Amino acid sequence: MMRVLAMSALAGAMGLAATVEARSLHDRLRSCLELKDMTKERLDCYDAILSPQPKPMPLPAKVVSDCRFSEVENARLICFNRFVENTAKPVAPKATATPAEPTVVVPTARPTGAPTR
């Protein structure tokens, strides 16, 4: 029983460490947004954090770390921007339509003189 609890605690700590690491990576990438957009300086900032590993035919990026596989500098910069800028801008809650009127359920009255069970 103690071994199971220890393993669960270890797994939880590892998950927390991965979350903290991802947050740290994200924060470091966001710091590159201070540099002018679509410049070599911003790309150099991203590349210093996630070094490029170009592939001839990279798949579309599903996570920010996939951006480093693009050979074309502009494509790599746009890819990084897509992931980093989207999370940097606060998302305002969407305006909802006018709320519907609440439905009131009124019990029906029994006809007078109706037999009761």
C-alpha positions as CSV (number, residue, x, y, z in Angstrom):
1,M,0.0,0.0,0.0
2,M,2.8,2.4,0.9
3,R,4.6,1.6,-2.3
4,V,1.5,2.5,-4.3
5,L,1.1,5.8,-2.5
6,A,4.8,6.6,-3.1
7,M,4.5,5.8,-6.8
8,S,1.4,8.0,-7.0
9,A,3.2,10.9,-5.3
10,L,6.1,10.5,-7.6
11,A,3.9,10.4,-10.7
12,G,2.1,13.5,-9.5
13,A,5.4,15.3,-8.8
14,M,6.7,14.4,-12.3
15,G,3.5,15.7,-13.9
16,L,3.8,19.0,-11.9
17,A,7.5,19.3,-13.0
18,A,6.5,18.8,-16.6
19,T,3.8,21.5,-16.2
20,V,6.3,23.9,-14.6
21,E,8.8,23.2,-17.4
22,A,6.2,23.8,-20.1
23,R,5.1,27.1,-18.3
24,S,8.8,28.2,-18.1
25,L,9.3,27.5,-21.9
26,H,6.1,29.4,-22.7
27,D,7.2,32.4,-20.6
28,R,10.6,32.4,-22.2
29,L,9.1,32.3,-25.7
30,R,6.7,35.1,-24.7
31,S,9.6,37.3,-23.8
32,C,10.5,37.3,-27.5
33,L,7.3,39.2,-28.2
34,E,9.1,42.3,-26.9
35,L,11.1,42.3,-30.1
36,K,9.7,43.7,-33.3
37,D,7.5,41.3,-35.2
38,M,8.8,39.5,-38.4
39,T,12.4,40.4,-37.7
40,K,15.5,38.3,-37.6
41,E,16.0,39.4,-34.0
42,R,12.7,37.8,-32.9
43,L,13.5,34.6,-34.8
44,D,17.0,34.5,-33.2
45,C,15.3,34.9,-29.8
46,Y,12.9,31.9,-30.5
47,D,15.8,29.9,-32.0
48,A,17.9,30.5,-28.8
49,I,15.1,28.9,-26.8
50,L,14.2,26.1,-29.2
51,S,17.2,25.5,-31.5
52,P,16.3,24.8,-35.1
53,Q,16.4,21.2,-36.3
54,P,15.3,21.6,-40.0
55,K,13.6,18.8,-41.8
56,P,13.1,18.8,-45.6
57,M,9.3,18.1,-45.3
58,P,8.1,18.9,-41.8
59,L,4.5,18.1,-40.8
60,P,2.3,21.0,-39.7
61,A,3.1,22.0,-36.2
62,K,0.8,20.7,-33.5
63,V,2.8,22.1,-30.6
64,V,5.2,25.0,-30.4
65,S,8.3,22.8,-30.3
66,D,7.4,21.5,-33.8
67,C,8.1,24.9,-35.2
68,R,11.9,24.3,-35.0
69,F,11.6,21.7,-37.8
70,S,10.8,24.3,-40.6
71,E,13.7,25.1,-42.9
72,V,12.3,28.4,-44.1
73,E,13.0,31.2,-41.6
74,N,9.8,33.1,-42.2
75,A,7.7,30.0,-41.9
76,R,9.4,29.2,-38.6
77,L,8.9,32.7,-37.3
78,I,5.2,32.7,-38.3
79,C,4.8,29.3,-36.6
80,F,6.3,30.5,-33.3
81,N,4.2,33.6,-33.5
82,R,1.0,31.6,-34.0
83,F,1.6,29.6,-30.8
84,V,3.0,32.4,-28.6
85,E,0.9,35.3,-29.7
86,N,-2.4,33.4,-29.4
87,T,-1.8,32.6,-25.7
88,A,-0.4,36.1,-25.0
89,K,-3.6,37.9,-25.8
90,P,-6.3,37.6,-23.2
91,V,-9.4,36.1,-24.6
92,A,-12.5,38.1,-23.8
93,P,-15.6,36.1,-23.0
94,K,-18.0,35.9,-25.9
95,A,-21.1,37.9,-25.6
96,T,-24.1,35.7,-25.3
97,A,-27.5,36.3,-26.7
98,T,-30.2,37.7,-24.4
99,P,-30.9,35.0,-21.8
100,A,-34.1,33.1,-22.3
101,E,-36.9,33.8,-19.9
102,P,-37.1,31.1,-17.2
103,T,-39.8,28.5,-17.7
104,V,-42.3,28.4,-15.0
105,V,-44.1,25.2,-14.4
106,V,-47.5,25.6,-12.9
107,P,-49.2,22.5,-11.6
108,T,-52.6,21.9,-13.0
109,A,-55.5,21.9,-10.6
110,R,-57.7,18.9,-10.3
111,P,-61.3,19.4,-11.3
112,T,-63.5,19.7,-8.3
113,G,-65.3,16.6,-7.4
114,A,-62.7,14.3,-9.0
115,P,-62.2,11.2,-7.0
116,T,-58.9,10.9,-5.1
117,R,-57.0,7.7,-4.9
